Each structure stands twice: as structure tokens, then as C-alpha cells.
Amino acid sequence: MKKYLILIDKSWLAQNVFRSVLSSSFEVDMGFHLEDINVLASEQKPALLVISENAHDEKEWLSLEKRRPLVKKIKKIFISKKAKAPGGFLLLKPPFKPEELLRLCDCGGDKKSKKKVAARSIKKNIGSKRAFARNILTTKVFFNDEIGNPLIYMNARDISLGGMFIEGGIPLKAGSLAFISFGIKGKPVTVTGQAVRVDDGGIGVRFMGLPDEARKLIGSYCANVS
């Protein structure tokens, strides 16, 4: 039986991203405000609290601790760019790899995928039976919140005008949307992506409404398949 975890974040995109990372190891309930902990913890005792900086209020938290002593006794993770976490919290600064959050939760997350494909075999498959030419792209891909703040990152494997394949174990549901950003030849690209294929090796992402500048950059990069 999975342990019960409460995730508090005011950003729905951040909630979806973090929940995708944690759901393989925990039963996750989500809220937007600290007060939601009272409701969520009324039936089950959480083993862990994960709270973001934008959902944290020091006075509100101290009040909650007094009324619900349980929150003092369990592990608490604070996701923030700040140099220091509130008392009793473990600090995790974004952007981070999904495995870092899982390790902090004491649930592993460092297992290597059995389905990773060697670079040599990737080259053979590029452009075969696909609508768009693909090229190998080894770069960090950031999953962002609504205002563009990077939350987590994984590594790209290849790219085309239609989308990209991202290596990693974040179990996004097929059809899920995400704001992602990455670089090609030192130039930044930000786009909305939709998960169209999810397996143990990673995520196949389709680009949605690719901006003209990004389309030209990716098209030029993929035209130079060696």
C-alpha cells in the first residue's frame, strides 16, 4: 500500500508536474493553500508534506502547527529558490531532476531505465517512417509553471518539427499538456507540448502551436541530419 502524501502549491501546472513525479511512489492529494491540509489530513495521516514557496505563509504555518501537531512530526519538503527553508523543512531548489525529489522522499528514484536506446541505434531510426525528419538532441528540457519558472528538468534524446522524445521516468498521462523550454545551438525555445506516448524509456511529446521562430530553428537543425 502506498504512503499518503499531501502536496500544496498554488500553481496547477506545478501541481500536475510534481504529482506526476510522486504518484508512482505515493498516494497524492493536492491543495492550493496551507489550510487545505486540515481537510486533506482529516481522514488519513500523511507520511509527507511537500509545500512550495508560493503556497507558504509563515504566520499561517505556525498557526497550523499549533492546531495540528501532526505536521510537526512528519517529513516536510519545501520547494523554493530561497537559500534557507523554514524550520523543520528540507529544502529543494528548482529546477531539479525528478529523481532528486524522490530521493528526498526516501523512495529511490535513481533506477536506470531498461529501455534506453544507444545513440548508434537512434541514428539508424531518425527519419524512418516519420512525417518529419528527426535529429539527435542532447539537452536539458525544463517543465515550467504558468509564468515560465522552471520546475523540473529531464534530458532530450531527439527532436523534429513535430515533437521530441524526452528521457526520464516522470509518468505524465498521455494527453497531458506541459509548458517546456530547451535550447538549440545556444538559442532558447519555449513551447507547449502534449504527451502522446509514455513508457519506461521516457515521454514522446508533440509540439502544439510551434512559434515561427522556433519552427525555423528546429527545421534548420533537423535538416542537418548526419
C-alpha positions in Angstrom: 0.0 0.0 0.0 1.3 3.4 -1.0 2.1 6.0 1.7 -0.1 9.1 1.7 1.4 12.5 0.7 -0.1 16.0 0.7 1.2 18.4 -2.0 0.4 22.1 -1.6 1.1 24.5 -4.5 -0.9 27.5 -5.9 0.1 26.7 -9.4 -2.0 24.0 -11.1 0.8 23.3 -13.6 3.3 22.8 -10.8 0.8 20.5 -9.0 0.5 18.3 -12.1 4.2 18.1 -12.7 5.1 17.3 -9.1 2.2 14.9 -8.8 3.4 13.0 -11.9 6.8 12.6 -10.3 5.4 11.4 -6.9 2.4 9.3 -7.9 4.5 6.2 -8.7 5.5 6.0 -5.0 2.7 7.8 -3.1 -1.0 8.3 -3.0 -1.0 12.0 -3.6 -3.7 14.6 -2.6 -3.3 18.2 -3.7 -4.3 21.6 -2.3 -3.7 25.2 -3.1 -3.4 26.6 0.4 -2.0 25.5 3.7 -5.5 25.4 5.2 -6.3 22.6 2.8 -4.0 20.4 4.9 -6.7 20.3 7.6 -9.3 18.9 5.2 -6.9 16.5 3.4 -5.5 15.1 6.6 -8.8 14.7 8.3 -9.2 11.1 7.2 -5.7 9.9 6.5 -2.4 10.7 8.3 0.1 11.9 5.7 3.6 10.5 5.7 5.0 13.5 4.0 4.1 17.1 3.2 5.5 18.8 0.0 4.9 22.6 0.0 6.1 25.2 -2.5 7.3 28.7 -1.7 4.3 30.3 -3.3 1.9 28.4 -1.0 3.9 29.1 2.2 2.9 31.8 4.7 4.9 31.8 7.9 2.1 33.1 10.2 -0.4 30.7 8.7 2.0 27.8 9.0 2.7 28.5 12.7 -1.0 28.7 13.4 -1.5 25.4 11.6 1.3 23.7 13.6 -0.5 24.7 16.8 -3.8 23.4 15.7 -2.5 20.2 14.1 0.6 19.0 15.9 0.9 16.1 13.4 2.6 18.3 10.9 5.5 18.9 13.2 6.3 15.1 13.4 6.3 14.2 9.7 8.8 14.9 7.0 8.3 18.2 5.2 9.9 19.3 1.9 10.0 23.0 0.9 10.4 23.6 -2.9 11.9 27.1 -3.2 14.8 29.0 -4.7 15.4 30.6 -1.3 18.7 29.9 0.4 17.0 28.6 3.5 13.9 26.6 4.3 11.5 27.3 7.2 12.3 25.4 10.4 11.6 21.7 10.2 11.6 21.6 6.4 14.1 20.0 3.9 14.9 22.4 1.1 14.8 21.5 -2.6 15.7 24.2 -5.1 14.1 24.1 -8.6 14.7 23.2 -11.3 15.7 19.7 -10.3 15.6 16.2 -11.7 12.6 14.1 -10.7 15.0 11.6 -9.0 16.2 14.3 -6.6 12.6 14.8 -5.3 12.1 11.1 -5.0 15.4 10.6 -3.1 14.5 13.3 -0.7 11.2 11.5 -0.1 13.2 8.3 0.7 11.7 6.4 -2.2 14.6 5.8 -4.5 14.1 7.2 -8.0 17.7 6.5 -9.2 16.9 3.3 -11.2 18.1 3.5 -14.7 15.5 2.7 -17.4 15.9 -0.7 -19.0 14.6 0.7 -22.3 17.2 3.4 -23.0 18.4 3.2 -26.6 22.0 3.5 -27.6 23.0 6.6 -29.6 24.1 4.4 -32.5 20.6 2.8 -32.9 18.9 6.2 -32.5 20.8 7.4 -35.6 19.5 4.5 -37.6 15.9 5.3 -36.7 16.0 9.0 -37.3 13.6 10.0 -40.1 12.4 6.4 -40.7 8.6 6.2 -41.3 8.0 9.6 -39.7 6.2 12.7 -41.0 9.2 14.9 -40.0 12.9 14.4 -40.2 14.4 13.9 -36.7 17.9 14.7 -35.3 19.6 13.7 -32.1 19.4 16.5 -29.5 21.1 16.1 -26.1 20.0 19.0 -23.9 18.0 19.7 -20.8 14.3 20.1 -21.2 12.6 22.2 -18.5 9.0 21.8 -17.4 7.7 25.2 -16.4 4.8 26.7 -14.4 2.3 29.2 -15.9 4.7 32.2 -15.7 7.8 30.3 -17.1 9.6 29.4 -13.9 11.4 26.0 -14.4 10.2 23.3 -12.0 12.0 20.1 -13.1 14.2 19.0 -15.9 15.0 15.9 -17.9 17.2 15.2 -20.9 16.0 15.3 -24.6 17.0 12.4 -26.9 15.9 13.6 -30.3 13.7 16.3 -31.9 11.7 17.0 -35.1 9.3 19.7 -36.2 6.5 17.5 -34.8 7.9 17.0 -31.3 10.7 15.5 -29.3 11.5 12.5 -27.1 12.4 13.2 -23.5 14.2 10.5 -21.5 13.1 10.1 -17.9 10.7 8.4 -15.6 8.1 11.1 -15.0 4.8 9.3 -15.6 2.8 12.0 -17.4 -0.5 10.7 -18.7 -1.0 10.6 -22.4 -2.8 13.7 -23.5 -1.3 15.9 -20.7 -0.1 19.4 -21.6 3.1 21.0 -20.4 5.0 24.2 -20.9 8.5 23.2 -21.8 11.7 25.0 -22.7 15.1 24.0 -24.0 18.0 25.2 -26.1 19.2 24.5 -29.6 22.6 25.8 -30.6 22.5 28.2 -27.7 19.1 29.7 -28.7 16.1 29.2 -26.3 12.9 27.6 -27.4 9.7 27.7 -25.3 6.6 25.7 -26.5 3.5 23.9 -25.3 3.9 20.2 -25.5 1.4 17.3 -25.3 2.4 13.9 -24.1 1.5 11.4 -26.8 3.5 8.4 -25.8 4.7 7.5 -22.3 6.8 4.4 -21.5 9.6 3.3 -19.2 12.1 5.0 -21.6 10.6 8.4 -21.4 8.0 10.7 -23.0 7.1 11.3 -26.6 6.0 15.0 -26.8 4.1 16.6 -29.6 4.6 20.3 -30.2 1.4 22.4 -30.1 1.3 25.7 -32.0 5.0 25.9 -32.6 6.0 29.6 -33.0 7.5 30.6 -36.4 10.9 31.4 -34.9 11.1 28.1 -33.1 9.9 26.3 -36.3 12.7 27.8 -38.4 15.3 27.0 -35.7 14.2 23.3 -35.3 13.6 22.9 -39.0 17.2 24.1 -39.8 18.6 21.8 -37.0 16.7 18.7 -38.2 17.7 19.4 -41.9 21.3 18.7 -40.9 20.9 15.0 -40.0 24.2 13.3 -40.5 
